[in-house]
């Protein structure tokens, strides 16, 4: 009996390892295709973002239908209307203040960077590091990388408008687009195609739920911590921390940079406290919310996540890094349903 259990565990490990390797090779092939069709990659990412937004709208509508027993169409209309009103209200009441804080952050960054250089020049090692960075032109390269990272094909505002427009179309008649995709499949695979699309919808919905939980947790804890420490730009820094937390591995580090720069304007000790606070919040999230988020998502190997982020970030900038995880989830789900499960059946 024990031997049978051990053999079953070994088979599961081999199956998972095989799935990871297959996913990696297919992802590499897809990246090569994207290199050849780089112009269309940005369009694909915008469509995917619109699909995710539509899934979010339908998720809210399902909650209304479940708890308030409203009709499906009415729930969808109210879901879209309420979310758009909340977005408009946010920019109406908070937008002006947030814009001032972002402008203040932009104005203070040069002074903050200079202050950081002065602090580093007080030590021998720090002075050598500053001189090395200035001689190598790293500052200029960093500015170019940041500019490319946050750029997109049509500009941020245009991208957001396109995403919202696509999400409204997908939300209004999802069955129309689903039938259109299925109609392109061979007759023998139409049923499997329907099941696969439903599986993808469920997986992406769980991913969205996990991101919302993480965003709220990080943003609230960061805001409370910054208020206690008496830091300026609390709203901006808290939102940055919450939003960038949606980008695994790299997001929390990027969110830490502006907070540390601003803290350096007060004192080096405050910068150290900020680093410790952000690290502590990430530890709490890992222990408290991450298990909940993982239950809602496909088990993705960390190395595969990093590979997807780096590859898509190089190809499409910010949108590529942001949507790398759902793209990896989509590929893993497709491979699992069309190949791995089929192989296990033999």
N, C-alpha and C positions, 0 to 999 in steps of 0.2 A: 504493500500500500504506500509506504514511504517512498519507494523507488518510483512508483507511478506519479506521485505528487511532484517529486524532483524533476522527473522527465517533463511533466506538464509545465513547470516553472521555466525550465530551460527552453522549451519550445516557445513560450510566451516571450522570453527575453530575445531569442533569436528572431521571432516575428517582429518585435518592436524595433530591434536593431536593423532588420531588413527594411522595415518601413521607413526608418530615418534615412538610411542610405539611398533608398529609391527616391524619397522626397528630395534629398539633397541634389541628386543627379538631375532629376526633372526640373527642380528650381534653377539649377545652373543652365540647363537648356533653355528655359523660359527667359532667363536674363540675356542669353545670347540673342534670342529672338527680339527681345526688347531693344537691344543695342541696334539691331537692324531696323527696327520700327520705332525709334525713340520719339519721333514726332507724335505718334499715336498714344504713347504711354501716358502723357498728361491727360488726354481725353479719357482714357480708361480709368485713371484714378479719380477723375471728377465724377464719372458715372458710378464708380464704386462708392464714393462718398454720398452721392445722391441715393443709392440703394440703402446704405446704412441709415441715412436720415429717414427714409421711408419706413424702414423696419422699426426705427425708434417711434415714429408716429403711430404705427399700428400696434406697437407694444403698449403705448399709453392708452390707445383706444380699447385694447383688450382688458386693461384694468378697469376702465369705465364700464365696459359691458359686464365684467365679472361682478363688480361690487355695487354698481348702480342699476344693473339690468336694463341698460339702454340698448336700443337697436344698433346693429353693427355700423350702418352708414352714419347715423347720428353720432355715435362714439368717435368715428374717424374724423368727422367734421369738427367736433368739439376739441378733439385732441390736437389737430392742426391749428385751429384758431387760438386755443389757449397757449400753446407753445409759442406761436408767433407773437401773441400779445405779451407774453412774459419777456420775450426777446426785445420787443419794442419798448416795454416798460423799463427793462434793465438799462438800455441805452438812453432812455429819456431821463430817468432819475439818477443814474450812476454814470452815464456816458461822459457828461461834461467833466465830472470830477476825475474819472478815470483818464480822460484825455489830458487833463492838467497834470496828473501824476506821471503819465507816460512822457509828456513833454519835459517835466521836471527831471525825470530820470535821464532822458536824453541829454539835457543841458548839463547835468552834474557828472555824467560819465567821463568826459575829458579831465575834469578836475579830480575825479576819484581815481582815475588811472595814474595821473601824475602823483597824487598822494601815495598811492601804492608803490610807485617807483621810489619816492623819497624814503618810505619806510624800509624798502628792500635795500636801498643804498647805505643804510646805517650799519649793515653787516657786510663782511667781506664776501661771503658766499652769495648774498643777495645782489651785491654790486656787480659781481662777475656774471651773474645770470642776466641782469638788466643789460649789461654791455653786450653779452652774447646775442640777446634777442634783438637789440638795436642794430648790431652789425649784420645779422642774418636777414633782416627785413621781415621778421615774423609778424610784426604788428600789421604791416600792409597785407601780408598773405592771409592773416586771420580775418581782417575786414572783408577781403574778397570772398573768403569761404563763407562767412556769415551772410554776406549779401546774396551769394548763390544759394545758400541753404534756405533762406527765407523767401526766395523768389519762386515764381511759378510761371506757367506758360502765358496766362492772360492777366496776371496781377491778382493780388489777394481779394480785392473787392469784387472783381469780375468773377473770380472762381467761386466765391461765396454766393454770388447771385445765381450763377449757373447751377451750383449744387442745390440751392433752395428750389429753383425752378424744376430741376429734374426730380427732386424728392416729391414735389407736389404731383407731378405726372405719375410717378411710380406709386404714390399713395392712393391717388384717385382710382386707378384701374390696374392693380398689380397682375390680375389674371390675364389681361390682354398681353402684357409683355411675357408672362410665363408661357402662355399658349404660343406666342411667336417663337420663343426659343425651342419649345418642344416640337413645333411643326418642322423645324430644320433637322430634327433627328430622324434616323431610319425607323421604320415601323416597328422593328423588333425591340428597339431600345427606348421607345417612348415612355413606357411605364417606369423603367429604371430612371429615365430622365426626370420624370415627375417626382419620384422618391428622392433623387439626389438634390433637386432644387429645394424641396421641403427640408431636407437635412441641412443644407447650407443656410436656409433661413433661420432655423433653430439655433445653429452654431453661432451665427453672426449676432442674433439677438442676445444670446448669453454673453458674447463678448462685449456688447454695448452695455448690458447690465453691470458687468464687472468694471467697465471704465467709469460709469457713473458713480458707483460705490467708491472707487479709488479717488476720483476727482473731489467728491464731497469731503471725504475723510481728510485728505491731504490739505485741501484749501482751508477747511475750518481749523484744523490743528495749527497750520502755519499762521493763519491770521491771529489766532489767540496768542500764540507764542510771540509774534512780532509786537502785538499790542502790549503784552506784559513787559517786553524789553524796551518799549518806548521807541521802536524804529519808525522812521517815516515811510511813506508809500506803502502802507500796510495792504490796502486793497489790491494794488498792482502786483506786489510780490506774492500775495496769497493766491491770486488768480493765475499768475505765471506758474507757481508751484503746482497747483491743481491741474492745469491744462497740460503742462509738460510731463506730469506723471503718467499721462496716457502713452508716452513714448518710453517703453521699457529700456533699462540699462543706461541710456544717454540722457533722458529727460530730466531726472532729478539732479544730475550734475550740471546741466545747462541752467536749470532754475536756480542753482546755488550761486552762480557767478554774479548776477546783479545784486543779490542780497549781500554777498561778501564785499563787493565794491562799495556799496553804500555804507556798510558797517565800518569799513576802513576809514571813512571820513570822520567817524567819531573816535575810534581808537583801534589798535590792533587787537586788544583784548575783546572788543565787541565782535570783531570779525571771527575770532576763535569761538566765541559763544554761539554765533550764528551757525558756524559749521557744525558744532556739536548738536545744536537744536535740530537742524535739518537731518543730520544723521540719526538722531534719536527718533524723530518722526518716521523716518523710513524703516527703522527697526520695529517700531510699534505697528506700522502698516503691514510689514512682513509677518508679524506674529498674529495680528488681529484680523485684518481684512483680506490679506493675500490668500489664506485658505478658503475663504468664502468665494473670492474671485476665481481661484483655480477650479473650484467645483463647477463653475459656470462656463469653463473654457476647455478646449481640447488641450491635452498634455503636449506642449510644444518643447522640444529640446532647446535649451538656452542658446547653444551654438548656432542652431538653425535660425533662431530669432535674430541674433546679431548679424549673421550672414545676410539675411533678408534686408535688415535695416541699412547696412553698409552698401549693399548692391543697389537697392532702390533709392537710397539717399544720393548716391553718385549719379544716378540716372535722372531723378525727378526732384531732388531737393527736399524741401520740407514735407510736401505731400507724400513723397515716397517713404520717408522715415515714419511719418504718422500712420500711414496705412499699411506698413510692412507686415505687422502682426496679422491683421485680418486677411491679407493676401496669402500669407503662409498657412493660416487656418483653412482657407478655401482649398489650397492645393493639397494639404494633408487629408482633408475630408474627401476630396475627389479620389485621391489615390487609395485611401482606405476602403471606400465603397466600391470602386471599380476594379481594384487590383488585389489588395491585401485580403479582403474578405472572400474574394473569389478564389484566391490561392488556398486559403484556409479550408475552404469547402471541399477541396480535393483530397 
